[in-house]
Amino acid sequence: MADDVREWLTDLDLVKYIDVFVENEVGMRDLPAINDGDLRELGLPLGPRKRVMAAIEALADEDEAASKAEQDLPGVEAERRQVTVLFADISGFTALSERLGAESTHELLNRFFAVADDAVLRFGGTVDKHIGDAVMAVFGAPIAHTDDPERAIRAASALHAAAQAMDPPLAIHAGVASGQVVASRMGGEGHQEYTVTGDSVNLASRLTDLAGPGETFSSADIARGLGNRVAGVSLGPRPIEGLPEPVE
């Protein structure tokens, strides 16, 4: 896979558009979030737009295949990893499920998890588990990228949009946190799954609880690392259940 957008566009025989991408600060990590409207705004005509969108889809397929292949590997030993954890939960799910009934709720959850998993895999993450009406995803294990925190935030943003596009539209609230975890396969002989454990998992879960519908809360270290690449506001220090000090 190309490491630089210049090389990537050259491989697509679209050298003439390199300056457009560079001038607009569009790099490889931005490609998963690019859509046809963005390319139109950059001035690309129909043919090149189709080529770029097909290549972006191929990149997503490569990441998804790599994630699935890594998750299927047997006998992964426990190891410490630096990861970013994403939790996303359906807002108002209890009232919604009471209104829909058991069968319709089950069908809705399956559709929600499908779009959630797609958002995670599209940005190179690993779906750790589904818990009730929530999804937990990991960026950085078993596959690591230099920009895993940004990938997690962009996956959360994509999931907000995808959930809103569902029928009925769903609002979600999400939490994102980075830190050291222990990654391994857990379980008995009958069933094992790749998962991570550590304080960042708990923090991401707690941040999700604090976030309101349509919101993604992340710790300040993630926001500082992203700089102005992702819009956000500081909410100041907040007490987090189970942690000795407030978290900003």
ABEGO torsion letter per residue (X at the ends): XBABAAAAAAAAGAAAAAAAAAAAGBBAAAAAABBAAAAAAAGBBAAAAAAAAAAAAAAAAAAAAAAAAAAABBGBBBBBBBBBBBBBBBBGAAAAAAAAEAAAAAAAAAAAAAAAAAAAAAAGBBBABBBEABBBBBBGOABBBAAAAAAAAAAAAAAAAAAAABOBBBBBBBBBBBEBBBBBBBEBAABBBBBBBEAAAAAAAAAAAABBBGBBBBBAAAAAAAEAABBBBBAEBBBBBGBABBBX
